[in-house]
């Protein structure tokens, strides 16, 4: 998958400073105009001062293998633009040295006052128990430790999905370090038995595969939250990262928790991450069990809220029911802990999809990101909200931030592809969606993204095949049935489209069928009256997909109709 910007720091050299968080180069405080690719090349060079950054590394990060742009020409142009911005020369370089046919190297002097941001990857903790059911406990504990470390602002912590990808393919750590810009890897194991938990962790310097530190902890399960805080502090201390007083206060503000409640919570995290209908039902059951035993444990309420939001989005439940429940749960989580980033993101989702209230959604997403800048879910949900109100450049930037934090997540990758579709950037959509589906061939949302890219390129056969795979992988989700019907309609396969539509409508008594998607199928079939009827119904029922109304490319044929314009006005969508 193409990598995007990912480090969160300001790097100073000479009269220049690169603010990686804002994606800006400044000369004595004045912003320097520089295009995205030269800027990203500069960041990669600054992250590896004095070391060769090969042409192949640059190609993999910035030019997908199936890009239509000539790599050599594109790279040379980008390097020339970068040198021009820095006032540098290839013949007598102050900053960027060319190593013929090999790559480039930063040879300038970095300001030692630059605040270094350590990049860290927590590999999935190994389950030492003979009980395979305890694998969920290990997965959940990995996620919890990753989240705890990510709260330290001097650390750039990549997501668990990215960690799982690299553990699965078992690349050498120096190669992982080059690809992800990772300084340190956390490895370890967990053994839970008779109310106690034993965790062994070790730190490895990723670029050299050198062992740095190891420790074992044996605790009562009721003290697991304190153990996570202790682990976070120990890791930060060993890699010489400063924890601020506010972060220290947050880490030490822990209490005992019922062991079974926390085990249920970790189980819920593990299932939630899979997103399938069956997994979401198991996640809900686990989170509810955690709440029953620990009624004041805010993260369990936030996890439950996220589950209900997703069930409404994919049409597994009616949005009036699912999002309404999510709202109550998110508010309860924030009542217990006002600084819980996932709860703010869940509340933003409800405001966006149930209340059609973009200002509130934006405020909640921004609050979530401020509390946890590495929380990819908030970034890509905010990105879709921005795309829906016409703020295309901001939407793409937020999506890229999500992928930067979680570069090997099917959800984050598909979200970026979807934002490309909503903002009508169809060429990068196809290139990027293909990369996502190659990386995650079993993820329904990846096939959905590639189907949309293929559809806009006029390749109906591939689009139909991809949607069939999405439908199969989702367990027959209504959303993908509707999208398959729509695509057959656009391809001229009227009879198949009508049969799939009839199947949807016949099953509407047993499961929720999104009126918005029915309207799209009728639009593809050229049945304007029916399409408008179902759009009006979607508005009345607070269909979660209605926020896309003003930017959906597949509804363009209806925009000139006064009835369509009236629905848009009632929606009061900004932009």
Secondary structure, DSSP 4 states (H G I P E B T S, - for coil): ---------EEEETTEEEETTTTEEEETTEEEP--HHHHHHHHHHHTTTTSEEEHHHHHHHHS-TT-SS-HHHHHHHHHHHHHHHHT--SSS-SSEEEETTTEEEE-SPBPTTS---EEEEEPPPEE-SS-TTHHHHHHHHHHHHHHHHHTSTTEEE--HHHHHHHHHHT--HHHHHHHHT-SEEEEEEEEEETTEEEEEEEEEETTTTEEEEEEEEEEEGGGHHHHHHHHHHHHHHHTT-PPPHHHHHHHH------HHHHHHHHHHHHHHTT--HHHHHHHHHHHHHHHHH-TT-HHHHHHHHHHHHHHHHTTSS-HHHHHHHHHHHHHHHHHH-TT-HHHHHHHHHHHHHTS--HHHHHHHHHHHHHH-TT-HHHHHHHHHHHHHTT-HHHHHHHHHHHHHHSTT-HHHHHHHHHHHHHTT-HHHHHHHHHHHHHH-TT-HHHHHHHHHHHHHTT-HHHHHHHHHHHHHHTTS-HHHHHHHHHHHHHTT-HHHHHHHHHHHHHTTTTS---HHHHHHHHHHTT-HHHHHHHHHHHHHTT-GGGGGGGT-GGGGGGTTSHHHHHHHHHHT---
